[in-house]
Amino acid sequence: MKAIFCESYGAPEQLRSRDVPVPIPKDRQVLVRVHATTVNDYDWSMVIGRPHIYRLFFGIFRPRRPIPGMELAGKVVALGPNATRWRVGDAVYGDTSNGGLGTFAEFAAVPEDELRRMPEGLSFVEAAAIPHALELAYQAVVEIGKLKDGERVLINGAGGGVGTFALQLAKRQGCTVWGVDTGEKLQAMTAMGFDRVIDYKQLDFTQLGERFDLVVDTKTTRSAGGLARALTPAGRYVTVGGDPGRLIALLFARWFGRRNMRIVALKSNKNQDALAPLLSGGALKAVIDGPYAFHELPRLIRRFGEGLHTGKVVVRVSEEQ
Ligand SMILES: NC(=O)c1ccc[n+]([C@@H]2O[C@H](COP(=O)([O-])OP(=O)(O)OC[C@H]3O[C@@H](n4cnc5c(N)ncnc54)[C@H](OP(=O)(O)O)[C@@H]3O)[C@@H](O)[C@H]2O)c1
């Protein structure tokens, strides 16, 4: 099968597509024919090997598992020993990051519990763009942020996969939503439904004198003190990730009394089945950058890393859709 191979840390342009053996599914794994995959933060970090601390997970000197990719939509083509959850031919999708990477390939062996049934009516391209970003957004906005109808919300790093789902979730509850991102993305973000958009290179949202009931962050670029200024007295701040130094500072801030500041520890695929009716009915939709061809993946990892995308970068791995 074709797979994108990453033998050493460095520029995405060094990556090559190689012919490698199709993986054999192990205990409670299934083999999935990958029809579509996406580019995520993990892929960028794994390929460039930075931040360096991530090498503790990926491999100190070189990636232990050389095929990047953590999100897929496709069809089950074989069952490993003791795999009982799926049948050959089932259309599935999922965030496979708990079970390892490896979706930048024509086939991936995935723990059966890392997959969900594809919602009715969605193409593989549409489905692949959903699980990682929607779960992060849902867990931040609904489960931890406990958003109430009509509240004022600000999303920092709003133009990517998580921010665009967080917007849709907040709009379903009749909220006013501000979005912060780069100037180039602001027009597209207004068209998506943000009530007010801010260029982070021009303005610091913590210095505007505006207060929000919920701030959802994908970048964690501001200090805990600054964030506190942007919250109403009962306001909550929830981040899904970003600057490692700021995240550590937030943990300390929480220990020292800022109980309303939380970091999401993602539970992959947790709510996907419950959200499937909204996805099938079109009430929630991934914003898709692409779909692109498989051979473009090295360029697309760079595109993601440099923040040139809006929504999810999706790659078509097979012609079947
Ligand atoms: N909590 C967990 O368990 C967990 C698990 C996996 C991943 N994550 C994290 O989840 C996040 C994924 O979010 P995503 O997929 O939505 O990312 P994304 O698609 O990269 O979107 C982030 C957006 O933020 C913008 N941005 C960059 N710098 C900014 C700044 N200083 N201020 C405001 N906006 C800025 C980016 O635009 P430009 O780059 O063009 O400026 C981009 O549009 C990552 O932080 C990842 O590490 C968390």
The ligand as an SDF file (V2000), in Angstrom:
LIG
                    3D

 48 52  0  0  0  0  0  0  0  0999 V2000
   -6.7200   18.9770   24.9780 N   0  0  0  0  0  0  0  0  0  0  0  0
   -6.3680   17.8800   24.3430 C   0  0  0  0  0  0  0  0  0  0  0  0
   -6.4430   16.7640   24.8600 O   0  0  0  0  0  0  0  0  0  0  0  0
   -5.8720   18.0230   22.9310 C   0  0  0  0  0  0  0  0  0  0  0  0
   -5.6510   16.9240   22.1080 C   0  0  0  0  0  0  0  0  0  0  0  0
   -5.2140   17.1460   20.8170 C   0  0  0  0  0  0  0  0  0  0  0  0
   -4.9980   18.4390   20.3410 C   0  0  0  0  0  0  0  0  0  0  0  0
   -5.2160   19.4830   21.1700 N   0  0  0  0  0  0  0  0  0  0  0  0
   -5.0130   20.8980   20.7650 C   0  0  0  0  0  0  0  0  0  0  0  0
   -6.1880   21.3630   20.1590 O   0  0  0  0  0  0  0  0  0  0  0  0
   -5.8540   22.4570   19.3090 C   0  0  0  0  0  0  0  0  0  0  0  0
   -6.4280   22.1670   17.9370 C   0  0  0  0  0  0  0  0  0  0  0  0
   -7.1420   23.2610   17.4780 O   0  0  0  0  0  0  0  0  0  0  0  0
   -7.5020   23.4100   15.9310 P   0  0  0  0  0  0  0  0  0  0  0  0
   -7.4670   22.0670   15.2890 O   0  0  0  0  0  0  0  0  0  0  0  0
   -8.7060   24.2270   15.8160 O   0  0  0  0  0  0  0  0  0  0  0  0
   -6.2040   24.2280   15.4290 O   0  0  0  0  0  0  0  0  0  0  0  0
   -6.0420   25.0450   14.0930 P   0  0  0  0  0  0  0  0  0  0  0  0
   -6.8740   24.4620   13.0040 O   0  0  0  0  0  0  0  0  0  0  0  0
   -4.5610   25.2060   13.8910 O   0  0  0  0  0  0  0  0  0  0  0  0
   -6.6910   26.4670   14.4610 O   0  0  0  0  0  0  0  0  0  0  0  0
   -6.0980   27.3880   15.2990 C   0  0  0  0  0  0  0  0  0  0  0  0
   -6.2950   28.7880   14.7230 C   0  0  0  0  0  0  0  0  0  0  0  0
   -5.6740   29.7290   15.5940 O   0  0  0  0  0  0  0  0  0  0  0  0
   -5.0190   30.7450   14.8160 C   0  0  0  0  0  0  0  0  0  0  0  0
   -3.9650   31.3890   15.6020 N   0  0  0  0  0  0  0  0  0  0  0  0
   -2.6200   31.1940   15.5640 C   0  0  0  0  0  0  0  0  0  0  0  0
   -1.9950   31.9750   16.4570 N   0  0  0  0  0  0  0  0  0  0  0  0
   -2.9690   32.6760   17.0930 C   0  0  0  0  0  0  0  0  0  0  0  0
   -2.9370   33.6590   18.1110 C   0  0  0  0  0  0  0  0  0  0  0  0
   -1.7930   34.0860   18.6690 N   0  0  0  0  0  0  0  0  0  0  0  0
   -4.1100   34.1650   18.5140 N   0  0  0  0  0  0  0  0  0  0  0  0
   -5.2850   33.7550   17.9720 C   0  0  0  0  0  0  0  0  0  0  0  0
   -5.3710   32.8450   16.9750 N   0  0  0  0  0  0  0  0  0  0  0  0
   -4.2260   32.2920   16.5420 C   0  0  0  0  0  0  0  0  0  0  0  0
   -4.5050   29.9600   13.6320 C   0  0  0  0  0  0  0  0  0  0  0  0
   -4.2760   30.8690   12.5450 O   0  0  0  0  0  0  0  0  0  0  0  0
   -2.8220   31.2610   11.9980 P   0  0  0  0  0  0  0  0  0  0  0  0
   -1.8810   30.1450   12.3910 O   0  0  0  0  0  0  0  0  0  0  0  0
   -3.0040   31.4540   10.5260 O   0  0  0  0  0  0  0  0  0  0  0  0
   -2.4200   32.5320   12.6510 O   0  0  0  0  0  0  0  0  0  0  0  0
   -5.6660   28.9820   13.3620 C   0  0  0  0  0  0  0  0  0  0  0  0
   -6.6270   29.5440   12.4980 O   0  0  0  0  0  0  0  0  0  0  0  0
   -4.3300   22.5470   19.2740 C   0  0  0  0  0  0  0  0  0  0  0  0
   -3.9010   23.5430   20.1720 O   0  0  0  0  0  0  0  0  0  0  0  0
   -3.9150   21.1740   19.7870 C   0  0  0  0  0  0  0  0  0  0  0  0
   -2.6500   21.1920   20.3920 O   0  0  0  0  0  0  0  0  0  0  0  0
   -5.6650   19.2930   22.4420 C   0  0  0  0  0  0  0  0  0  0  0  0
  1  2  1  0
  2  3  2  0
  2  4  1  0
  4  5  1  0
  4 48  2  0
  5  6  2  0
  6  7  1  0
  7  8  2  0
  8  9  1  0
  8 48  1  0
  9 10  1  0
  9 46  1  0
 10 11  1  0
 11 12  1  0
 11 44  1  0
 12 13  1  0
 13 14  1  0
 14 15  2  0
 14 16  1  0
 14 17  1  0
 17 18  1  0
 18 19  2  0
 18 20  1  0
 18 21  1  0
 21 22  1  0
 22 23  1  0
 23 24  1  0
 23 42  1  0
 24 25  1  0
 25 26  1  0
 25 36  1  0
 26 27  1  0
 26 35  1  0
 27 28  2  0
 28 29  1  0
 29 30  1  0
 29 35  2  0
 30 31  1  0
 30 32  2  0
 32 33  1  0
 33 34  2  0
 34 35  1  0
 36 37  1  0
 36 42  1  0
 37 38  1  0
 38 39  2  0
 38 40  1  0
 38 41  1  0
 42 43  1  0
 44 45  1  0
 44 46  1  0
 46 47  1  0
M  CHG  2   8   1  16  -1
M  END
$$$$
